[in-house]
Each structure stands twice: as C-alpha cells, then as structure tokens.
Amino acid sequence: MKNSTSLKFVFTAFLAATICAGCFIKIPLGVVPIVLQNALCILSGVLLGGFIGCAPTALFILAGAIGLPVFSGGTSGLAVLMGPTGGFFPGYFIGALLAGIISGKPSIEEKKLSAKTIVRITIAIVSGMIILYIPGTIRFAFWALGAGKIPQDKTVFGYTMAACVIPYLPGDLLKILVIIPVSLKIRPVIAQYLYAEVRENDE
C-alpha cells in the first residue's frame, strides 16, 4: 500500500509537470490562445481516474499562482488568474475532476478493450472538455462587459462565443480525437503500477 501511495504521488507530479510544460506550446489566435494545457488537464484526470484525477491540475494552478511561469506563454501570478481569461483555470480543474469521476479508477482489465470502456472514456473526455469552457466564458463575458469591449452590433453572448469558444472548437475536437486512444492505451499501464499490489492483497 505504501508503494502504491508513493507511485500515486509520482504519477501526479509527472502529469502536473507535463501540464506545466504545455505552456510552451501556444498558437496565438484572438484573445484566448490555442494551447494544449486544457487537453492535458483532462487527459490527466482520465489517466488517474476518480477524485485524484484533478490533483495534477491543482498542482499546475498552484504553481502558477505562486509565480512559476507555467501558464500559457510562460506567464504566472494572481494577475493572470484574475484576468479576462482567468476563469479557464477553475474550468480546467472542474473539467479534470469531472473527467476523472466519469472515467473511474483505471483497471488492468481495460487492456481488453470493450465498447463500454470506450464509451465511458469518450464521455469522460468530451464532458471534461465541454465543462471547462463554462467558468472561462462567464468570467470573460463579465470582463468584456465591464471593460466596454462589446460592440454595439453584438450581444455579450455572441461576442463571448466568438472570442472564447467558436474559433477553438476545431482544435479541441482534434485534441479529443487524440487523447481518447492515448487514454485507452495508458490507463491499464498506470493501473498495473498503482493497483496490481492492491489486487494481489485482495486475492
């Protein structure tokens, strides 16, 4: 059990570092750049599964909050968290948590792919990627409204969707198509390290 707990910390730290490294991959487009960090947060949630799935994302957000340059473009600090796109960070956390809960704890039996497993992991990833948008778009809408950024010929909803959601849907769809097979491949490997010992003890 101690070995399993230690490995959980190792995997959590590794996945958090992977999310942080994603800050160096950025495609500027409009107000919100296209980054990999949202997909990496959801991927981490699915790989670890359950409530622990959001732990790497929590560490990533904490690292950025205390000043480490791990946010998109190497930025950091409370100013970013409180800025117009700051709502996406709690969205990352909620998305990873939801994806982890839906996907559940990884199992060695998942090596034998079943339709049920594929559907569950797909729902987890898609749900996580959708839910992360909600806090981000709400925060951005309030910021744009308060800053007087809304053109007279547009509604708050229309402006926010055009700035924060619509341009990034094709990229996020591609990310989803990539991380689904990655998750299905890696989850049983992680389970072999984290839960094989527990299973042997139960037997």
Phi and psi in degrees as GROMACS dihedral restraints (atoms count N, CA, C in turn):
[ dihedral_restraints ]
;  ai    aj    ak    al  type     phi  dphi    fc
    3     4     5     6     1   -62.7    20    10
    4     5     6     7     1   -40.1    20    10
    6     7     8     9     1   -63.8    20    10
    7     8     9    10     1   -40.6    20    10
    9    10    11    12     1   -63.7    20    10
   10    11    12    13     1   -41.8    20    10
   12    13    14    15     1   -64.5    20    10
   13    14    15    16     1   -41.8    20    10
   15    16    17    18     1   -62.3    20    10
   16    17    18    19     1   -41.5    20    10
   18    19    20    21     1   -66.5    20    10
   19    20    21    22     1   -33.3    20    10
   21    22    23    24     1   -62.1    20    10
   22    23    24    25     1   -42.0    20    10
   24    25    26    27     1   -63.7    20    10
   25    26    27    28     1   -39.9    20    10
   27    28    29    30     1   -63.6    20    10
   28    29    30    31     1   -48.8    20    10
   30    31    32    33     1   -64.2    20    10
   31    32    33    34     1   -39.4    20    10
   33    34    35    36     1   -62.8    20    10
   34    35    36    37     1   -45.8    20    10
   36    37    38    39     1   -64.7    20    10
   37    38    39    40     1   -41.2    20    10
   39    40    41    42     1   -63.9    20    10
   40    41    42    43     1   -44.8    20    10
   42    43    44    45     1   -67.5    20    10
   43    44    45    46     1   -36.5    20    10
   45    46    47    48     1   -62.9    20    10
   46    47    48    49     1   -41.7    20    10
   48    49    50    51     1   -64.1    20    10
   49    50    51    52     1   -36.6    20    10
   51    52    53    54     1   -64.5    20    10
   52    53    54    55     1   -42.7    20    10
   54    55    56    57     1   -61.6    20    10
   55    56    57    58     1   -44.5    20    10
   57    58    59    60     1   -60.3    20    10
   58    59    60    61     1   -41.1    20    10
   60    61    62    63     1   -64.5    20    10
   61    62    63    64     1   -24.3    20    10
   63    64    65    66     1   -64.7    20    10
   64    65    66    67     1   -13.9    20    10
   66    67    68    69     1   -66.3    20    10
   67    68    69    70     1   -20.3    20    10
   69    70    71    72     1   -83.9    20    10
   70    71    72    73     1    -7.1    20    10
   72    73    74    75     1  -106.8    20    10
   73    74    75    76     1   108.8    20    10
   75    76    77    78     1  -146.1    20    10
   76    77    78    79     1   130.2    20    10
   78    79    80    81     1  -113.8    20    10
   79    80    81    82     1   104.2    20    10
   81    82    83    84     1   -63.1    20    10
   82    83    84    85     1   129.7    20    10
   84    85    86    87     1  -161.0    20    10
   85    86    87    88     1   106.9    20    10
   87    88    89    90     1    69.6    20    10
   88    89    90    91     1  -150.5    20    10
   90    91    92    93     1   -76.8    20    10
   91    92    93    94     1   -40.0    20    10
   93    94    95    96     1  -105.1    20    10
   94    95    96    97     1   115.2    20    10
   96    97    98    99     1   -72.4    20    10
   97    98    99   100     1   153.2    20    10
   99   100   101   102     1   -79.4    20    10
  100   101   102   103     1   121.9    20    10
  102   103   104   105     1  -132.3    20    10
  103   104   105   106     1   167.9    20    10
  105   106   107   108     1   -93.0    20    10
  106   107   108   109     1   -11.0    20    10
  108   109   110   111     1   -63.3    20    10
  109   110   111   112     1   -33.3    20    10
  111   112   113   114     1   -63.5    20    10
  112   113   114   115     1   -44.3    20    10
  114   115   116   117     1   -67.3    20    10
  115   116   117   118     1   -36.1    20    10
  117   118   119   120     1   -67.3    20    10
  118   119   120   121     1   -34.9    20    10
  120   121   122   123     1   -64.8    20    10
  121   122   123   124     1   -45.3    20    10
  123   124   125   126     1   -66.7    20    10
  124   125   126   127     1   -41.1    20    10
  126   127   128   129     1   -59.4    20    10
  127   128   129   130     1   -43.6    20    10
  129   130   131   132     1   -61.5    20    10
  130   131   132   133     1   -41.3    20    10
  132   133   134   135     1   -60.4    20    10
  133   134   135   136     1   -42.2    20    10
  135   136   137   138     1   -73.1    20    10
  136   137   138   139     1   -38.1    20    10
  138   139   140   141     1   -65.3    20    10
  139   140   141   142     1   -43.8    20    10
  141   142   143   144     1   -83.0    20    10
  142   143   144   145     1   -35.0    20    10
  144   145   146   147     1    72.1    20    10
  145   146   147   148     1   157.7    20    10
  147   148   149   150     1    67.2    20    10
  148   149   150   151     1  -162.5    20    10
  150   151   152   153     1   -68.3    20    10
  151   152   153   154     1   -27.5    20    10
  153   154   155   156     1   -68.2    20    10
  154   155   156   157     1   -15.6    20    10
  156   157   158   159     1   -61.8    20    10
  157   158   159   160     1   -23.8    20    10
  159   160   161   162     1   -89.7    20    10
  160   161   162   163     1    -5.3    20    10
  162   163   164   165     1   -61.0    20    10
  163   164   165   166     1   -44.2    20    10
  165   166   167   168     1   -60.5    20    10
  166   167   168   169     1   -38.2    20    10
  168   169   170   171     1   -67.2    20    10
  169   170   171   172     1   -39.4    20    10
  171   172   173   174     1   -61.4    20    10
  172   173   174   175     1   -42.3    20    10
  174   175   176   177     1   -64.9    20    10
  175   176   177   178     1   -39.7    20    10
  177   178   179   180     1   -61.2    20    10
  178   179   180   181     1   -46.9    20    10
  180   181   182   183     1   -65.7    20    10
  181   182   183   184     1   -41.6    20    10
  183   184   185   186     1   -62.2    20    10
  184   185   186   187     1   -42.6    20    10
  186   187   188   189     1   -60.5    20    10
  187   188   189   190     1   -42.7    20    10
  189   190   191   192     1   -68.6    20    10
  190   191   192   193     1   -35.9    20    10
  192   193   194   195     1   -65.2    20    10
  193   194   195   196     1   -34.3    20    10
  195   196   197   198     1   -87.9    20    10
  196   197   198   199     1     2.2    20    10
  198   199   200   201     1   113.8    20    10
  199   200   201   202     1    -2.6    20    10
  201   202   203   204     1   -73.7    20    10
  202   203   204   205     1   136.7    20    10
  204   205   206   207     1   -77.8    20    10
  205   206   207   208     1    69.2    20    10
  207   208   209   210     1  -113.6    20    10
  208   209   210   211     1    -5.3    20    10
  210   211   212   213     1   -79.4    20    10
  211   212   213   214     1   171.2    20    10
  213   214   215   216     1   -51.2    20    10
  214   215   216   217     1   130.6    20    10
  216   217   218   219     1    76.9    20    10
  217   218   219   220     1    11.8    20    10
  219   220   221   222     1    79.0    20    10
  220   221   222   223     1    22.0    20    10
  222   223   224   225     1   -87.8    20    10
  223   224   225   226     1   172.7    20    10
  225   226   227   228     1  -166.9    20    10
  226   227   228   229     1   176.8    20    10
  228   229   230   231     1    96.9    20    10
  229   230   231   232     1   166.5    20    10
  231   232   233   234     1   -66.1    20    10
  232   233   234   235     1   -26.4    20    10
  234   235   236   237     1   -61.9    20    10
  235   236   237   238     1   -37.1    20    10
  237   238   239   240     1   -70.7    20    10
  238   239   240   241     1   -43.4    20    10
  240   241   242   243     1   -63.6    20    10
  241   242   243   244     1   -31.0    20    10
  243   244   245   246     1   -95.8    20    10
  244   245   246   247     1    -0.1    20    10
  246   247   248   249     1   -77.9    20    10
  247   248   249   250     1  -174.9    20    10
  249   250   251   252     1   -60.9    20    10
  250   251   252   253     1   -29.2    20    10
  252   253   254   255     1  -102.9    20    10
  253   254   255   256     1     9.2    20    10
  255   256   257   258     1   -64.0    20    10
  256   257   258   259     1   -23.3    20    10
  258   259   260   261     1   -66.3    20    10
  259   260   261   262     1   -16.9    20    10
  261   262   263   264     1   -72.6    20    10
  262   263   264   265     1   -23.1    20    10
  264   265   266   267     1   -68.3    20    10
  265   266   267   268     1   -49.0    20    10
  267   268   269   270     1   -62.5    20    10
  268   269   270   271     1   -28.2    20    10
  270   271   272   273     1   -63.8    20    10
  271   272   273   274     1   -40.9    20    10
  273   274   275   276     1   -58.7    20    10
  274   275   276   277     1   -44.8    20    10
  276   277   278   279     1   -65.6    20    10
  277   278   279   280     1   -47.9    20    10
  279   280   281   282     1   -63.7    20    10
  280   281   282   283     1   -40.8    20    10
  282   283   284   285     1   -62.6    20    10
  283   284   285   286     1   -43.0    20    10
  285   286   287   288     1   -66.1    20    10
  286   287   288   289     1   -40.0    20    10
  288   289   290   291     1   -63.2    20    10
  289   290   291   292     1   -47.2    20    10
  291   292   293   294     1   -63.1    20    10
  292   293   294   295     1   -44.2    20    10
  294   295   296   297     1   -61.9    20    10
  295   296   297   298     1   -39.0    20    10
  297   298   299   300     1   -66.9    20    10
  298   299   300   301     1   -41.5    20    10
  300   301   302   303     1   -66.4    20    10
  301   302   303   304     1   -44.2    20    10
  303   304   305   306     1   -66.9    20    10
  304   305   306   307     1   -43.0    20    10
  306   307   308   309     1   -71.5    20    10
  307   308   309   310     1   -31.9    20    10
  309   310   311   312     1    76.0    20    10
  310   311   312   313     1   174.8    20    10
  312   313   314   315     1   -63.5    20    10
  313   314   315   316     1   132.9    20    10
  315   316   317   318     1   -63.5    20    10
  316   317   318   319     1   150.1    20    10
  318   319   320   321     1  -132.6    20    10
  319   320   321   322     1   146.4    20    10
  321   322   323   324     1   -63.0    20    10
  322   323   324   325     1   -30.7    20    10
  324   325   326   327     1   -63.4    20    10
  325   326   327   328     1   -15.8    20    10
  327   328   329   330     1   -71.1    20    10
  328   329   330   331     1    -6.3    20    10
  330   331   332   333     1   -59.2    20    10
  331   332   333   334     1   -34.3    20    10
  333   334   335   336     1   -90.3    20    10
  334   335   336   337     1    94.7    20    10
  336   337   338   339     1   -61.1    20    10
  337   338   339   340     1   133.5    20    10
  339   340   341   342     1  -123.7    20    10
  340   341   342   343     1   160.5    20    10
  342   343   344   345     1   -60.8    20    10
  343   344   345   346     1   -36.7    20    10
  345   346   347   348     1   -63.0    20    10
  346   347   348   349     1   -42.9    20    10
  348   349   350   351     1   -65.0    20    10
  349   350   351   352     1   -45.3    20    10
  351   352   353   354     1   -61.3    20    10
  352   353   354   355     1   -43.9    20    10
  354   355   356   357     1   -64.3    20    10
  355   356   357   358     1   -43.9    20    10
  357   358   359   360     1   -63.3    20    10
  358   359   360   361     1   -44.5    20    10
  360   361   362   363     1   -67.7    20    10
  361   362   363   364     1   -39.0    20    10
  363   364   365   366     1   -62.9    20    10
  364   365   366   367     1   -45.6    20    10
  366   367   368   369     1   -61.9    20    10
  367   368   369   370     1   -40.9    20    10
  369   370   371   372     1   -61.0    20    10
  370   371   372   373     1   -46.5    20    10
  372   373   374   375     1   -69.3    20    10
  373   374   375   376     1   -46.3    20    10
  375   376   377   378     1   -63.2    20    10
  376   377   378   379     1   -43.0    20    10
  378   379   380   381     1   -62.4    20    10
  379   380   381   382     1   -43.2    20    10
  381   382   383   384     1   -63.6    20    10
  382   383   384   385     1   -42.2    20    10
  384   385   386   387     1   -68.1    20    10
  385   386   387   388     1   -30.7    20    10
  387   388   389   390     1   -76.4    20    10
  388   389   390   391     1   -47.7    20    10
  390   391   392   393     1   -64.7    20    10
  391   392   393   394     1   -28.9    20    10
  393   394   395   396     1   -66.6    20    10
  394   395   396   397     1   -21.0    20    10
  396   397   398   399     1   -72.1    20    10
  397   398   399   400     1   -28.6    20    10
  399   400   401   402     1   -62.4    20    10
  400   401   402   403     1   -55.2    20    10
  402   403   404   405     1   -62.1    20    10
  403   404   405   406     1   -35.3    20    10
  405   406   407   408     1   -65.8    20    10
  406   407   408   409     1   -45.0    20    10
  408   409   410   411     1   -70.8    20    10
  409   410   411   412     1   -35.9    20    10
  411   412   413   414     1   -63.4    20    10
  412   413   414   415     1   -47.2    20    10
  414   415   416   417     1   -61.6    20    10
  415   416   417   418     1   -44.7    20    10
  417   418   419   420     1   -64.2    20    10
  418   419   420   421     1   -38.9    20    10
  420   421   422   423     1   -62.8    20    10
  421   422   423   424     1   -43.8    20    10
  423   424   425   426     1   -65.2    20    10
  424   425   426   427     1   -39.5    20    10
  426   427   428   429     1   -64.6    20    10
  427   428   429   430     1   -48.2    20    10
  429   430   431   432     1   -61.7    20    10
  430   431   432   433     1   -38.9    20    10
  432   433   434   435     1   -67.3    20    10
  433   434   435   436     1   -45.8    20    10
  435   436   437   438     1   -68.2    20    10
  436   437   438   439     1   -31.8    20    10
  438   439   440   441     1   -87.4    20    10
  439   440   441   442     1     0.0    20    10
  441   442   443   444     1    68.7    20    10
  442   443   444   445     1    33.8    20    10
  444   445   446   447     1   -89.0    20    10
  445   446   447   448     1    -7.9    20    10
  447   448   449   450     1   -80.5    20    10
  448   449   450   451     1   117.0    20    10
  450   451   452   453     1   -61.1    20    10
  451   452   453   454     1   152.5    20    10
  453   454   455   456     1   -63.9    20    10
  454   455   456   457     1   -27.1    20    10
  456   457   458   459     1   -89.4    20    10
  457   458   459   460     1     9.2    20    10
  459   460   461   462     1  -130.6    20    10
  460   461   462   463     1   152.6    20    10
  462   463   464   465     1   -88.0    20    10
  463   464   465   466     1   165.1    20    10
  465   466   467   468     1   -60.5    20    10
  466   467   468   469     1   -43.6    20    10
  468   469   470   471     1   -62.5    20    10
  469   470   471   472     1   -47.0    20    10
  471   472   473   474     1   -63.9    20    10
  472   473   474   475     1   -42.3    20    10
  474   475   476   477     1   -65.0    20    10
  475   476   477   478     1   -43.5    20    10
  477   478   479   480     1   -65.1    20    10
  478   479   480   481     1   -44.0    20    10
  480   481   482   483     1   -62.2    20    10
  481   482   483   484     1   -40.5    20    10
  483   484   485   486     1   -68.8    20    10
  484   485   486   487     1   -30.2    20    10
  486   487   488   489     1   -88.5    20    10
  487   488   489   490     1   -35.7    20    10
  489   490   491   492     1  -114.0    20    10
  490   491   492   493     1   -16.9    20    10
  492   493   494   495     1  -121.8    20    10
  493   494   495   496     1   -64.0    20    10
  495   496   497   498     1   -54.3    20    10
  496   497   498   499     1   -45.6    20    10
  498   499   500   501     1   -63.8    20    10
  499   500   501   502     1   -19.3    20    10
  501   502   503   504     1  -104.8    20    10
  502   503   504   505     1    -3.6    20    10
  504   505   506   507     1   -62.9    20    10
  505   506   507   508     1   -43.8    20    10
  507   508   509   510     1   -60.2    20    10
  508   509   510   511     1   -42.0    20    10
  510   511   512   513     1   -65.0    20    10
  511   512   513   514     1   -40.6    20    10
  513   514   515   516     1   -69.0    20    10
  514   515   516   517     1   -34.1    20    10
  516   517   518   519     1   -62.7    20    10
  517   518   519   520     1   -41.6    20    10
  519   520   521   522     1   -63.6    20    10
  520   521   522   523     1   -41.4    20    10
  522   523   524   525     1   -60.8    20    10
  523   524   525   526     1   -42.4    20    10
  525   526   527   528     1   -60.9    20    10
  526   527   528   529     1   -43.8    20    10
  528   529   530   531     1   -64.4    20    10
  529   530   531   532     1   -25.9    20    10
  531   532   533   534     1   -84.2    20    10
  532   533   534   535     1   -45.2    20    10
  534   535   536   537     1   -78.7    20    10
  535   536   537   538     1   -16.1    20    10
  537   538   539   540     1   -63.5    20    10
  538   539   540   541     1   -55.7    20    10
  540   541   542   543     1   -66.0    20    10
  541   542   543   544     1   -32.0    20    10
  543   544   545   546     1   -62.3    20    10
  544   545   546   547     1   -44.7    20    10
  546   547   548   549     1   -62.1    20    10
  547   548   549   550     1   -45.8    20    10
  549   550   551   552     1   -62.6    20    10
  550   551   552   553     1   -31.6    20    10
  552   553   554   555     1   -79.1    20    10
  553   554   555   556     1   -39.3    20    10
  555   556   557   558     1   -89.5    20    10
  556   557   558   559     1   -29.9    20    10
  558   559   560   561     1   -54.2    20    10
  559   560   561   562     1   -48.2    20    10
  561   562   563   564     1   -65.7    20    10
  562   563   564   565     1   -26.6    20    10
  564   565   566   567     1   -68.8    20    10
  565   566   567   568     1   -45.0    20    10
  567   568   569   570     1   -62.6    20    10
  568   569   570   571     1   -41.5    20    10
  570   571   572   573     1   -60.4    20    10
  571   572   573   574     1   -35.0    20    10
  573   574   575   576     1   -63.1    20    10
  574   575   576   577     1   -33.8    20    10
  576   577   578   579     1   -85.2    20    10
  577   578   579   580     1   -38.3    20    10
  579   580   581   582     1   -85.5    20    10
  580   581   582   583     1   -34.0    20    10
  582   583   584   585     1  -122.6    20    10
  583   584   585   586     1    -3.3    20    10
  585   586   587   588     1   -62.3    20    10
  586   587   588   589     1   -40.8    20    10
  588   589   590   591     1   -65.1    20    10
  589   590   591   592     1   -41.3    20    10
  591   592   593   594     1   -63.7    20    10
  592   593   594   595     1   -40.0    20    10
  594   595   596   597     1   -65.3    20    10
  595   596   597   598     1   -41.1    20    10
  597   598   599   600     1   -63.4    20    10
  598   599   600   601     1   -39.4    20    10
  600   601   602   603     1   -66.6    20    10
  601   602   603   604     1   -36.9    20    10
  603   604   605   606     1   -65.8    20    10
  604   605   606   607     1   -35.0    20    10
